[in-house]
Amino acid sequence: MPSPSPAATLVPTPTLTPTPPPPATCPPDPSSIQASLEIRTPTGVEAVDLAAGPLESPVAIDPSEVTIVATLLGGVDVSAVVRLSEGPDDVAVITELAADFLPFGTGTTVPVAATLNGSAASLRLPARDLAGQLRLSASWASSCGSWDGAGTIGTSVVPSSVAAGCPTTVAGLEADFTSLVGKHVTVGTTSVPLIVTAWSGRWTLATGAADIAEFAGWDRTTGAIAAPGASIVLSEAITDLHLVSIRASTFLRADVVAYLEPDSTDELGTVAVVRRSANAKGRAGIPVPLEPGSYVVEIEGVWLTSCLSLETYAAVSVDVK
């Protein structure tokens, strides 16, 4: 009779304990640590590189020399931290912070209040409309040493009352966006549908987009009439909708019709492309060709409401004669 097999023995698998990474240390040359002042905006964070040395004396700046990268609310606290590029500390302790605002077209700065709270700070800008350069000077300390530096950032400022009542959720902003569906704007004397292709919250981090076919909403039966070389004006009469800028592309109507045929392989070329900023009345002029004929103008617009930033699309026929 065969002997019984010995019972199997389970050998436990050894548990591997991960080796933690070595703690970050100061670099051989601590002065190589780069620092930036991160400012919390209504829709994200903007970083201001802090370079060694003081700020330059203020001089008048032209709007073409500075890019506006953020809009800040005035009259409320805006939080900020000094972020470090390397070393054991992610953020530094801010020991001094001074700020002012240099509006476009003037060499006179506007005071900005700064308050310190250890590794955090807050800025309070004036509660009025401004556009220009926020200027910052800071001193900070970390495990690797103490430094100071300064930097600037192009911003606009609006009173916090502008954002009062705006939705703070994606669903709320979508409802605001939906309220614009079916609205029309006027090109010359022709009413055309305003098609929103993208939107984002001005004071809440939220975005949305829609795919549309080229020349969507184009009505082939109506259009504007203009003299050669004249301009047709884009305008609107929608409450709380303000035009910022447009990009208008002009095509020969016959080319557009051929391009839209189901089996078309035609390439579509433009007659002209222009960009225009809206004037103080929220209107923008679109120059028409000098040559008489039938055209289609495709208009991509940027608009603002109190709570939303919008990108839109419209297409309209234009007869030049």
Steps between C-alpha positions, in 0.01 A plus 500: 500500500654835396611733769287816536645813343633755744277802559585799286673780683406860416796732495391860562611751236724757659348846516710762329511831674554777248801711565393859543678749278774692671383829643554798278805699590624844418691524173876571515425854391180603680486821297405283201156435654243678287200658666166617373207670666190294420184709498161333530270642232127429470569229241841360593852598602741742332872495587714813513872423468695678771836625376775626728503872555243774554224612268583765244355847548155517340473646151198524273442178307313442176234225489681342204804440724320291765282191463203479736511144634240516778210700639495558875215614720558828678386567854545139621800302620703317234723225645864446401796278595869494406565169323857361484644297213711263716617424851324354805233773509222517242401849606692764691409716794428849370667755721423814300263578213428830329279554197361774280315523168618697197207579270563528128596844376622648827815497710306532826431180694192410702557350849425132558460376859707194599450287812734223620413174675806274512536317170188668362419857412200690371472794265211742479475700179284811459131431436489672162568427135871494420728351239878495510778345704488358853846563650627286787804506728556225758743358753479134604678237707538123472720225643760593241524872571332835456458704184307783347380576151240672289281441199203627299194354331247646258151497651168671484298579811124522540298573814392187683140620461526394133511136609226535758213267417698294248456122523773314684425157350536353152125435487427862581735626230352258248159649575641848431648374173172332400318831540695630199389218270282636220620858536585705191745779418485750217747516211425809298121482496480121507417294810716188532497228769767521767649152534710447814795269429678525837447656839685536829414643838652838572499447879456121528728237346269336245501464121294355220525463123287393204597362160329672209519461124662777302244756379247373755204736525564657158172608340546500123180697444588817692804719541650844530554745215798735493685730263850399383758573771239588762466336840217298646458531875454212744283611791271350762223602734514210746496592867835435673678388182802704397715452190878490554642417156434320172683314228319529166582286196349589161439240226351507153144371530540270199806340662310439825204343317734266310693420819183396683389252233489147654758355261718811482878472516555870435739703711355821637708816473431832669465837333596681820549444874477787749510531878324780682452602862162631605458873546362666811145430381569127465506501121755390241521593133579239234641642173350348186694439175553772243386271222120472450365148545335253734693396810462311825655640819586262783522677838670356807434715806617534859240631744457557871203485732522575871568132567623343174762537230363379165627405157240517224450430132280658235487502118318750280464573128621839379424643158741774395354728235 
